[in-house]
C-alpha cells in the first residue's frame, strides 16, 4: 500500500518500533524453546549413577519432537486461517494470543523449580510447546494481515524483528550461561526473559491505536471505506473508444443500461461503470490459476525449509565441541544457534541489495535444490551420540563454516522466494499468492520436522 499525500507522519518512528517489537514477539516462543535444548535434555536424558558417572537412561529425542510440535500448529492454523479470521476479532486474536503465550512462558519458568518425573515433564513440555506455538501461529498470521495495511516498509521492519528473534534468544542463553549462577537459577532467568518480552510486545500492540499514523492506516470506519470506494469508482468513470464518457456538464454518451449517474452537490453529474462490470474487471483469479503461476516459488520455499528443519536443530544441536572444557558450555549457543540466526538474518538482508538469480531463471530452483548437500555435511560433523556414520568434520571450525553457509543460503533463498511470488501474478492476485506461499512455507517446516526423526536416527 502506498502512503497517501495527506497521511500524517510517523512521529519518532513509533509505529515502526512497535511493529519491530511485534515481529520479535511472534517468534520468541519457537526460538526460546529451541535455544534451551540443553536445559531440557539435561532434565530428560540423564541420571547420576552411584559412582559419579552420567548414564543416559532414556532417549526422548527432544529436539525432533519440539521441532515437529512447533511446526504442525503453524500448518494447521494456516489451513484454518479463513475460519478463524472471519469469526474472531483482530483484538481477540492478537491480544488474546499474547496473553496465553505469556501464561505458558510463565508456566515453563515455574516448572524450572518444580521437581518432576521425566516422562511427566516431557509430556507437559510437549503440550506447552504445542499450545504456545498454536497461539503463536494465530498471532503471526494476524499481524501479517495488520502490517499489510501500512506502507510496504513496515512489512520489512516487521520481518526484521522476526529475523532477530533467534539472535535475541541465543544472546539470552549466553548471558544465562555466563552468569555462573547455578543451573536452576540460570534457567529461571532465561525463561523470565521471554515473559518480559511478551509483556512489552502486548504493550506495543495496545499503543498502536493511540498513534495518529497507525489510526490513519488501520481505521476501518465506514467513512474511510466509502471514500476508498468513491476513488476506485471515479477511476473507472471514463472508458476509451468513446463507449462511455462522463462530462462536467452532465451529458453522457452510452446507453442507460450501461451507466450509472451520480448527482453531485454542485449540480453536475459523474458517470460510472455499473458495479457489476467493475467487479468483473477486478475479479481475482482462482487459487489454481495463481498456483500455476507461482508453483516454482512455492516448491522453492517448501524445499528450503524442508532441508533446513530436517537437520536444524534436531541434528545440529547434538554436535559436540572438539575443545572440551569451559568452552563446552558456550559452544552450542555460539556455533549453532547464534551462528544460524545471525547468518539467516544476514541472508535475508542481502536480498535488499542483491537479487540473483532472477525469478525467471532455471538456475534459481537448481540452486535451491543444491542445498540438500548440507544434510550429509552436517550429519558428518561431530554429532553425539552416533551409531552408523563416521565423523569427517570433527573440528569446531569446520562445523561453524558449514553452519554459516547453511544459514545464509536458507535466509537468502527463503526471502527471494517469498518476494518473487507476488511479482509473478497480477497485482490484484498478490494477496492470494502471499497466502499460498505462507501455506507452502508451513508445509516445508512440517515436512522438515518429520524428516528430522529419520535423519537423526541415521547418524
Beta strands, then each sheet from edge to edge (+ up, - down):
strand 1: 46-48
strand 2: 54-56
strand 3: 245-246
strand 4: 252-253
strand 5: 259-263
strand 6: 269-273
sheet 1: 1+ 2-
sheet 2: 3+ 4-
sheet 3: 5+ 6-
end
